[in-house]
Amino acid sequence: MTDFVYELYVSNALESFRSTYPDIEIEMAFTDALTDLLSEELHAGFRLGDRIAPDMVAVRLSQSEPLAVLASPTYLERRGIPNTPAELLNHDCIRYRFPTSRQIAPWTFVDQSQDYTVEVTGPLIVNTLPAVVDLALKGHGLIFTFRDYCADQIALGTLVPVLQDHLGNTPGTYIYFPREYRNMVPLRLFIDHLKSSVLDRA
C-alpha cells in the first residue's frame, strides 16, 4: 500500500470498519513495489490500473485518478505562475523518487491526446508523498501529484493548481488479491466496506 492509497481510501474507512468488525485484525504494509502477495503472506494489495496478474482478482475502487501541479500562493507570488509545462524548466520542482525502484516519478502532460514528459529540475527530491506536500506548503516549489490527495489543501487555498488544461488522469485504483482468497470472509467484508466508503465520499 502507498501513502496515496492509505490517505485516500483506507484511512477514511478504517474507523467505521473497526467499529463494525472489532474482532478482525488488520496489518498494513507500506511499499511502492509490485508485491508477490502469496510469497509475502499478504492477503491483498493496491495498485493503479488493471494490469494485474491473471491469477489475481481485481476490484475497482475508482474510475480514474486526476493529476495536479500545485504550489503555495507564496511560491507563485515569488516566482510567477507557469502558463505551459515547458515553463516548469524555469521553476523549482519538488520531485518524488520511488523508494523501491529508485526512479524519479515523471511529470507527464497531455497535448492533443498525446502524453509527453517534461524533465523538470529542482533542489529537492524526496521519497514520501507527505513530505512532497509539506515542502510545497512551505513554499519550496511546485509538485506533481494526485489532485485528490491534496483536496483539503486546494479547498483551503494553501495549495494552488496550475496547468490544469495540460493534465490528464491516471487509471483507476484497484484492490487485488489471489483467487485462493476469494472466499475469505474478513477480506470480503473489508473490500465491501472500502467500496461503500468510496461511494459515500463521491
N, C-alpha and C positions, 0 to 999 in steps of 0.2 A: 504494500500500500504506500502511496506517495502522500506528501503533505497536502497536496491539492485534493486528492480523493477523501482524505480524512476530514479536512476542513469543510468541504462542500457537501459530502454525503453522509459519512459515518458519524461525525461529531453531532450533527443535527438530530440524528435518530437514536443516539446511544442512550440518552437518559430515559426516553419513553420505552425503549426496548427493555432496558434493565428493570424498569418498574413493572412492565407486563410479564417478563420472564426472569425473575430474580435468581432462579436456580441454574440458568445457563451461563457457563463460564466463557469469556471471550478473551483471547490473546491476540494482539495485533503486532505485526512485524512491518517496519517501515523500510522500504527499499525502492529503487527505481529499476531494478533488474527484472528481466523476464524469468520469473522463478519457476522451477520444476516443483509443482505443488506436492506431488507424491513423495519425491525424494527428500523434500524439506519437511514432510509431515504437516503440511498446511491444508486446510480444508477448502479455501477459496482465495482468489486473487482479483485484482482490479487492473484494467488497462484501457487505454483509448483505442477505439476501433475494434472491429470484429475479426481481426486476423489472429485467430486463436486455434491452437492445435485441434485436429478433428476428434480427438478422444476426450475433449472438454465440452462442457455445456456452458453456453454464454447467455447471460441475461442482460438486456439493455437497461441502463438506468437513465440515460439522457439521449436526446436526439443528436445534439452537437454541443461543442464547447467553444463559444466565441472567444476570439483573442483580442488583446488590447495592448497598446503602447501608452504608458502612463508616466506622469511626473508630478511633482508637487507644484503648487502655484508659485512658490518662491523660486524654484529652479527655472520655471518657464519665464518668470519676470526677469530673471538674471540673464538667461541665455537665449530667450526667444522661443517661439513655437515653430517646430518643423512643419513645413507645408507638404513635403514629399518625403518618401522613405530615403531618397538619396541625401537629403539634408541631415539625416542622422549621422553621417560621416563627420559632421562638424560639431557633434554633441558628445557629452559624456554618457555612455550607455553602460548600465549595470548588467553584466552578463551572468548567466546561470550555467554552471558546469555540472553535468550529470555525475553523481558520486561513483557509480559503478563503471560506466564506460569511459569516464573522464573527458567526454566530448563536450564542447560548448554548444548549448542549445541554439539552433539557428533562428534568426529573425526573418520570418517569411511573410511575404506580401502577395497581393493578387492584382494583376493587371490584365483586363480582358480575359478573365477566367484562367489565366496562366499564373502559376506560382513562381516567385523568384525570391532570392535571398539577398539581403544586404549584409555585408561583412562589417558590422559595427565594431567600434573600439571604445575603450574607456579604462579608467584606472582601477575598477573594482570588479572582481569575479568572485562569486560565492556559490555554494552548493546546497543551499536550502531556500525554499520559497519564502518562508517567514523573514529571513534576512534580506532577500531581494526587496520585499515590500517595505521593510523597515528602513533600508537605505534610501529608497525612493521618498518615503515620507520625510526623511531628514534632509532632503534636497540635494542628494549626491548625484542624481542623474535620472535618465529615462530607463524604464523597464519594459520588457516584453513578456506578457504572461497571460493567464486565463482571466478574462474580464470578470466572470462571476466570483473568482477567488478574491477580488478586490471590490466587490459590490458595495460593501459598507463604506469603504474609503471614498469611492466615487460618489455615493449618495451624500456624504458629508462634505465633499469638495476638497478633501485633503489630498486626493489624487485626481488629476485631470486627464481624461482620454484625449489623445491626439491621433491624427492619421486614420480616423475611423473608416474613411472611404477606401482605404487601401488594404484593409484587413479581411481575412476570411474566417472560417471556422475549422476546428479540428473535428475528427469523427467523435461520435458519442462515447460515453463511458460505459463499460460493461463490467459486471462481476462474473467470474467464470470459476468452474470447479470440475473435478474429474467425474465422469459418468458414474463411477462406483459410489459416489456420494449423493446421487440424486434423490435417494430416499431417506437421507439423514434428516431427521425432524428438526433439530436445532438450526441446522444450516438453512433449511427451507423457511423456517419461521423468521430467521434473520433477513434473508433476501426479500421475503414478502414485506417485512417491516421497512426495509430500505426503500423499496418501490413505493410504498404508501407514503413515506416521508417525502419523497421527491414529488409526488403528485400533490401533497398538501402544500408544498412550498411553491409550486408552479402558479 
